[in-house]
Amino acid sequence: MEKIESDLKESEFKQRTLAKAYEIIHAQANSFLIFTLQWKDLDDHFESTRNSLETRFRELEAREEDIGVRETKLEAKEWNFRSEKEAKACELRGLDRLIDQKLKEVTDCKNHLHSLLSLIQEHSDEVIVQEKRLMEVEKFVIEKEREGDGV
């Protein structure tokens, strides 16, 4: 009987120990389950964040490439603008020289015209004097012809 009593006590002790172990495992299993769910949430969050960052990175790369293309186009336009500007400046200098040359020619022509006008005026005065002398000579000739006819 003692043996049975001892076995019964030992069985109760083992049952209580097993129940405590079950409760501990059950409590830990619940914590483990919560940890697993939290880990899954955290992993999902990291995955979502990584995907979002990768998407933004691709967008930034595309923008950077677009900016590079625009920059290249702007540089080409700037080079063309500068080339055209230099060509126009050269053309303008040529026109300035041509204008200066034509102004000098006009000035020279005006001076020549004034000289010619002065010569015309001088010769005009001489012509008037010569015409007066011619008229006097013609008068004289007519008088002498009348005198000669009368003689």
MARDO-944059 format. One record per residue (C-alpha): residue number from 0; residue in one letter; x negated, z, y negated. Coordinates in Angstrom, 3 decimals, m for minus. Last residue first. Layout:
<site><i>NUM</i><aa>A</aa><east>X</east><up>Z</up><north>Y</north></site>
...
# end
This chain:
<site><i>150</i><aa>V</aa><east>m31.879</east><up>m147.457</up><north>m154.060</north></site>
<site><i>149</i><aa>G</aa><east>m28.450</east><up>m146.028</up><north>m153.475</north></site>
<site><i>148</i><aa>D</aa><east>m28.724</east><up>m146.336</up><north>m149.779</north></site>
<site><i>147</i><aa>G</aa><east>m32.013</east><up>m144.466</up><north>m149.873</north></site>
<site><i>146</i><aa>E</aa><east>m30.554</east><up>m141.768</up><north>m152.051</north></site>
<site><i>145</i><aa>R</aa><east>m27.672</east><up>m141.464</up><north>m149.687</north></site>
<site><i>144</i><aa>E</aa><east>m30.053</east><up>m141.356</up><north>m146.768</north></site>
<site><i>143</i><aa>K</aa><east>m32.156</east><up>m138.766</up><north>m148.570</north></site>
<site><i>142</i><aa>E</aa><east>m29.109</east><up>m136.629</up><north>m149.141</north></site>
<site><i>141</i><aa>I</aa><east>m28.065</east><up>m136.978</up><north>m145.489</north></site>
<site><i>140</i><aa>V</aa><east>m31.603</east><up>m136.097</up><north>m144.351</north></site>
<site><i>139</i><aa>F</aa><east>m31.649</east><up>m133.046</up><north>m146.640</north></site>
<site><i>138</i><aa>K</aa><east>m28.314</east><up>m131.939</up><north>m145.375</north></site>
<site><i>137</i><aa>E</aa><east>m29.499</east><up>m132.460</up><north>m141.781</north></site>
<site><i>136</i><aa>V</aa><east>m32.672</east><up>m130.468</up><north>m142.584</north></site>
<site><i>135</i><aa>E</aa><east>m30.604</east><up>m127.676</up><north>m144.093</north></site>
<site><i>134</i><aa>M</aa><east>m28.322</east><up>m127.696</up><north>m141.059</north></site>
<site><i>133</i><aa>L</aa><east>m31.324</east><up>m127.632</up><north>m138.770</north></site>
<site><i>132</i><aa>R</aa><east>m32.852</east><up>m124.767</up><north>m140.752</north></site>
<site><i>131</i><aa>K</aa><east>m29.589</east><up>m122.810</up><north>m140.419</north></site>
<site><i>130</i><aa>E</aa><east>m29.436</east><up>m123.633</up><north>m136.697</north></site>
<site><i>129</i><aa>Q</aa><east>m33.064</east><up>m122.469</up><north>m136.307</north></site>
<site><i>128</i><aa>V</aa><east>m32.262</east><up>m119.143</up><north>m138.012</north></site>
<site><i>127</i><aa>I</aa><east>m29.197</east><up>m118.718</up><north>m135.813</north></site>
<site><i>126</i><aa>V</aa><east>m31.245</east><up>m119.646</up><north>m132.759</north></site>
<site><i>125</i><aa>E</aa><east>m33.914</east><up>m117.110</up><north>m133.763</north></site>
<site><i>124</i><aa>D</aa><east>m31.284</east><up>m114.383</up><north>m134.070</north></site>
<site><i>123</i><aa>S</aa><east>m29.900</east><up>m115.392</up><north>m130.679</north></site>
<site><i>122</i><aa>H</aa><east>m33.406</east><up>m115.388</up><north>m129.324</north></site>
<site><i>121</i><aa>E</aa><east>m33.897</east><up>m111.794</up><north>m130.396</north></site>
<site><i>120</i><aa>Q</aa><east>m30.449</east><up>m110.786</up><north>m129.134</north></site>
<site><i>119</i><aa>I</aa><east>m31.022</east><up>m112.604</up><north>m125.862</north></site>
<site><i>118</i><aa>L</aa><east>m34.407</east><up>m110.908</up><north>m125.513</north></site>
<site><i>117</i><aa>S</aa><east>m32.842</east><up>m107.500</up><north>m126.179</north></site>
<site><i>116</i><aa>L</aa><east>m30.085</east><up>m108.262</up><north>m123.694</north></site>
<site><i>115</i><aa>L</aa><east>m32.708</east><up>m109.338</up><north>m121.159</north></site>
<site><i>114</i><aa>S</aa><east>m34.641</east><up>m106.125</up><north>m121.663</north></site>
<site><i>113</i><aa>H</aa><east>m31.457</east><up>m104.110</up><north>m121.375</north></site>
<site><i>112</i><aa>L</aa><east>m30.628</east><up>m105.977</up><north>m118.151</north></site>
<site><i>111</i><aa>H</aa><east>m34.127</east><up>m105.295</up><north>m116.791</north></site>
<site><i>110</i><aa>N</aa><east>m33.700</east><up>m101.592</up><north>m117.566</north></site>
<site><i>109</i><aa>K</aa><east>m30.282</east><up>m101.604</up><north>m115.926</north></site>
<site><i>108</i><aa>C</aa><east>m31.730</east><up>m103.436</up><north>m112.903</north></site>
<site><i>107</i><aa>D</aa><east>m34.558</east><up>m100.886</up><north>m112.613</north></site>
<site><i>106</i><aa>T</aa><east>m32.029</east><up>m98.041</up><north>m112.819</north></site>
<site><i>105</i><aa>V</aa><east>m29.856</east><up>m99.740</up><north>m110.209</north></site>
<site><i>104</i><aa>E</aa><east>m32.905</east><up>m100.265</up><north>m107.956</north></site>
<site><i>103</i><aa>K</aa><east>m33.920</east><up>m96.627</up><north>m108.416</north></site>
<site><i>102</i><aa>L</aa><east>m30.383</east><up>m95.528</up><north>m107.567</north></site>
<site><i>101</i><aa>K</aa><east>m30.476</east><up>m97.826</up><north>m104.515</north></site>
<site><i>100</i><aa>Q</aa><east>m33.732</east><up>m96.224</up><north>m103.301</north></site>
<site><i>99</i><aa>D</aa><east>m32.395</east><up>m92.707</up><north>m103.875</north></site>
<site><i>98</i><aa>I</aa><east>m29.195</east><up>m93.633</up><north>m102.038</north></site>
<site><i>97</i><aa>L</aa><east>m31.219</east><up>m95.110</up><north>m99.162</north></site>
<site><i>96</i><aa>R</aa><east>m33.366</east><up>m91.981</up><north>m98.970</north></site>
<site><i>95</i><aa>D</aa><east>m30.248</east><up>m89.801</up><north>m98.935</north></site>
<site><i>94</i><aa>L</aa><east>m28.706</east><up>m92.058</up><north>m96.286</north></site>
<site><i>93</i><aa>G</aa><east>m31.788</east><up>m91.657</up><north>m94.099</north></site>
<site><i>92</i><aa>R</aa><east>m31.693</east><up>m87.888</up><north>m94.593</north></site>
<site><i>91</i><aa>L</aa><east>m28.008</east><up>m87.948</up><north>m93.626</north></site>
<site><i>90</i><aa>E</aa><east>m28.745</east><up>m89.944</up><north>m90.473</north></site>
<site><i>89</i><aa>C</aa><east>m31.415</east><up>m87.413</up><north>m89.494</north></site>
<site><i>88</i><aa>A</aa><east>m28.996</east><up>m84.548</up><north>m90.153</north></site>
<site><i>87</i><aa>K</aa><east>m26.300</east><up>m86.372</up><north>m88.169</north></site>
<site><i>86</i><aa>A</aa><east>m28.697</east><up>m86.851</up><north>m85.237</north></site>
<site><i>85</i><aa>E</aa><east>m29.765</east><up>m83.191</up><north>m85.424</north></site>
<site><i>84</i><aa>K</aa><east>m26.134</east><up>m82.060</up><north>m85.477</north></site>
<site><i>83</i><aa>E</aa><east>m25.265</east><up>m84.386</up><north>m82.606</north></site>
<site><i>82</i><aa>S</aa><east>m28.102</east><up>m82.931</up><north>m80.555</north></site>
<site><i>81</i><aa>R</aa><east>m27.094</east><up>m79.399</up><north>m81.511</north></site>
<site><i>80</i><aa>F</aa><east>m23.490</east><up>m80.067</up><north>m80.536</north></site>
<site><i>79</i><aa>N</aa><east>m24.540</east><up>m81.665</up><north>m77.257</north></site>
<site><i>78</i><aa>W</aa><east>m26.753</east><up>m78.645</up><north>m76.444</north></site>
<site><i>77</i><aa>E</aa><east>m23.918</east><up>m76.277</up><north>m77.360</north></site>
<site><i>76</i><aa>K</aa><east>m21.484</east><up>m78.241</up><north>m75.218</north></site>
<site><i>75</i><aa>A</aa><east>m23.900</east><up>m78.090</up><north>m72.270</north></site>
<site><i>74</i><aa>E</aa><east>m24.414</east><up>m74.354</up><north>m72.819</north></site>
<site><i>73</i><aa>L</aa><east>m20.651</east><up>m73.884</up><north>m72.996</north></site>
<site><i>72</i><aa>K</aa><east>m20.188</east><up>m75.738</up><north>m69.713</north></site>
<site><i>71</i><aa>T</aa><east>m22.879</east><up>m73.630</up><north>m68.023</north></site>
<site><i>70</i><aa>E</aa><east>m21.317</east><up>m70.448</up><north>m69.394</north></site>
<site><i>69</i><aa>R</aa><east>m17.904</east><up>m71.525</up><north>m68.159</north></site>
<site><i>68</i><aa>V</aa><east>m19.309</east><up>m72.133</up><north>m64.668</north></site>
<site><i>67</i><aa>G</aa><east>m21.071</east><up>m68.759</up><north>m64.715</north></site>
<site><i>66</i><aa>I</aa><east>m17.890</east><up>m67.066</up><north>m65.952</north></site>
<site><i>65</i><aa>D</aa><east>m15.972</east><up>m68.631</up><north>m63.065</north></site>
<site><i>64</i><aa>E</aa><east>m18.639</east><up>m67.420</up><north>m60.614</north></site>
<site><i>63</i><aa>E</aa><east>m18.431</east><up>m63.922</up><north>m62.068</north></site>
<site><i>62</i><aa>R</aa><east>m14.651</east><up>m64.054</up><north>m61.873</north></site>
<site><i>61</i><aa>A</aa><east>m14.805</east><up>m65.085</up><north>m58.215</north></site>
<site><i>60</i><aa>E</aa><east>m17.350</east><up>m62.335</up><north>m57.489</north></site>
<site><i>59</i><aa>L</aa><east>m15.136</east><up>m59.835</up><north>m59.298</north></site>
<site><i>58</i><aa>E</aa><east>m12.115</east><up>m60.903</up><north>m57.232</north></site>
<site><i>57</i><aa>R</aa><east>m14.168</east><up>m60.631</up><north>m54.024</north></site>
<site><i>56</i><aa>F</aa><east>m15.277</east><up>m57.113</up><north>m55.053</north></site>
<site><i>55</i><aa>R</aa><east>m11.700</east><up>m56.163</up><north>m55.936</north></site>
<site><i>54</i><aa>T</aa><east>m10.559</east><up>m57.232</up><north>m52.455</north></site>
<site><i>53</i><aa>E</aa><east>m13.444</east><up>m55.376</up><north>m50.797</north></site>
<site><i>52</i><aa>L</aa><east>m12.629</east><up>m52.264</up><north>m52.836</north></site>
<site><i>51</i><aa>S</aa><east>m8.965</east><up>m52.422</up><north>m51.812</north></site>
<site><i>50</i><aa>N</aa><east>m9.894</east><up>m52.901</up><north>m48.172</north></site>
<site><i>49</i><aa>R</aa><east>m12.339</east><up>m49.966</up><north>m48.350</north></site>
<site><i>48</i><aa>T</aa><east>m9.697</east><up>m47.763</up><north>m50.015</north></site>
<site><i>47</i><aa>S</aa><east>m7.114</east><up>m48.684</up><north>m47.380</north></site>
<site><i>46</i><aa>E</aa><east>m9.578</east><up>m47.957</up><north>m44.565</north></site>
<site><i>45</i><aa>F</aa><east>m10.593</east><up>m44.649</up><north>m46.176</north></site>
<site><i>44</i><aa>H</aa><east>m6.923</east><up>m43.650</up><north>m46.537</north></site>
<site><i>43</i><aa>D</aa><east>m6.171</east><up>m44.658</up><north>m42.943</north></site>
<site><i>42</i><aa>D</aa><east>m9.147</east><up>m42.566</up><north>m41.745</north></site>
<site><i>41</i><aa>L</aa><east>m7.928</east><up>m39.598</up><north>m43.796</north></site>
<site><i>40</i><aa>D</aa><east>m4.409</east><up>m39.940</up><north>m42.404</north></site>
<site><i>39</i><aa>K</aa><east>m5.786</east><up>m40.261</up><north>m38.843</north></site>
<site><i>38</i><aa>W</aa><east>m8.025</east><up>m37.218</up><north>m39.376</north></site>
<site><i>37</i><aa>Q</aa><east>m5.051</east><up>m35.257</up><north>m40.684</north></site>
<site><i>36</i><aa>L</aa><east>m3.030</east><up>m36.236</up><north>m37.613</north></site>
<site><i>35</i><aa>T</aa><east>m5.902</east><up>m35.300</up><north>m35.267</north></site>
<site><i>34</i><aa>F</aa><east>m6.453</east><up>m32.004</up><north>m37.118</north></site>
<site><i>33</i><aa>I</aa><east>m2.745</east><up>m31.179</up><north>m36.775</north></site>
<site><i>32</i><aa>L</aa><east>m2.943</east><up>m31.954</up><north>m33.042</north></site>
<site><i>31</i><aa>F</aa><east>m6.129</east><up>m29.892</up><north>m32.717</north></site>
<site><i>30</i><aa>S</aa><east>m4.476</east><up>m27.018</up><north>m34.545</north></site>
<site><i>29</i><aa>N</aa><east>m1.488</east><up>m27.254</up><north>m32.177</north></site>
<site><i>28</i><aa>A</aa><east>m3.846</east><up>m27.501</up><north>m29.209</north></site>
<site><i>27</i><aa>Q</aa><east>m5.731</east><up>m24.495</up><north>m30.545</north></site>
<site><i>26</i><aa>A</aa><east>m2.555</east><up>m22.431</up><north>m30.652</north></site>
<site><i>25</i><aa>H</aa><east>m1.590</east><up>m23.661</up><north>m27.147</north></site>
<site><i>24</i><aa>I</aa><east>m5.104</east><up>m22.981</up><north>m25.882</north></site>
<site><i>23</i><aa>I</aa><east>m4.971</east><up>m19.475</up><north>m27.314</north></site>
<site><i>22</i><aa>E</aa><east>m1.444</east><up>m18.946</up><north>m25.980</north></site>
<site><i>21</i><aa>Y</aa><east>m2.473</east><up>m20.290</up><north>m22.554</north></site>
<site><i>20</i><aa>A</aa><east>m5.551</east><up>m18.032</up><north>m22.528</north></site>
<site><i>19</i><aa>K</aa><east>m3.321</east><up>m15.088</up><north>m23.421</north></site>
<site><i>18</i><aa>A</aa><east>m0.891</east><up>m16.060</up><north>m20.642</north></site>
<site><i>17</i><aa>L</aa><east>m3.822</east><up>m16.451</up><north>m18.160</north></site>
<site><i>16</i><aa>T</aa><east>m5.126</east><up>m13.040</up><north>m19.108</north></site>
<site><i>15</i><aa>R</aa><east>m1.639</east><up>m11.594</up><north>m18.736</north></site>
<site><i>14</i><aa>Q</aa><east>m1.196</east><up>m13.271</up><north>m15.334</north></site>
<site><i>13</i><aa>K</aa><east>m4.673</east><up>m12.154</up><north>m14.229</north></site>
<site><i>12</i><aa>F</aa><east>m3.845</east><up>m8.590</up><north>m15.180</north></site>
<site><i>11</i><aa>E</aa><east>m0.461</east><up>m8.818</up><north>m13.442</north></site>
<site><i>10</i><aa>S</aa><east>m2.152</east><up>m10.211</up><north>m10.292</north></site>
<site><i>9</i><aa>E</aa><east>m4.805</east><up>m7.475</up><north>m10.416</north></site>
<site><i>8</i><aa>K</aa><east>m2.116</east><up>m4.913</up><north>m10.788</north></site>
<site><i>7</i><aa>L</aa><east>m0.216</east><up>m6.439</up><north>m7.833</north></site>
<site><i>6</i><aa>D</aa><east>m3.382</east><up>m6.706</up><north>m5.761</north></site>
<site><i>5</i><aa>S</aa><east>m4.129</east><up>m3.047</up><north>m6.480</north></site>
<site><i>4</i><aa>E</aa><east>m0.600</east><up>m2.084</up><north>m5.578</north></site>
<site><i>3</i><aa>I</aa><east>m0.790</east><up>m4.231</up><north>m2.477</north></site>
<site><i>2</i><aa>K</aa><east>m4.084</east><up>m2.653</up><north>m1.511</north></site>
<site><i>1</i><aa>E</aa><east>m2.806</east><up>0.700</up><north>m2.258</north></site>
<site><i>0</i><aa>M</aa><east>0.000</east><up>0.000</up><north>0.000</north></site>
# end
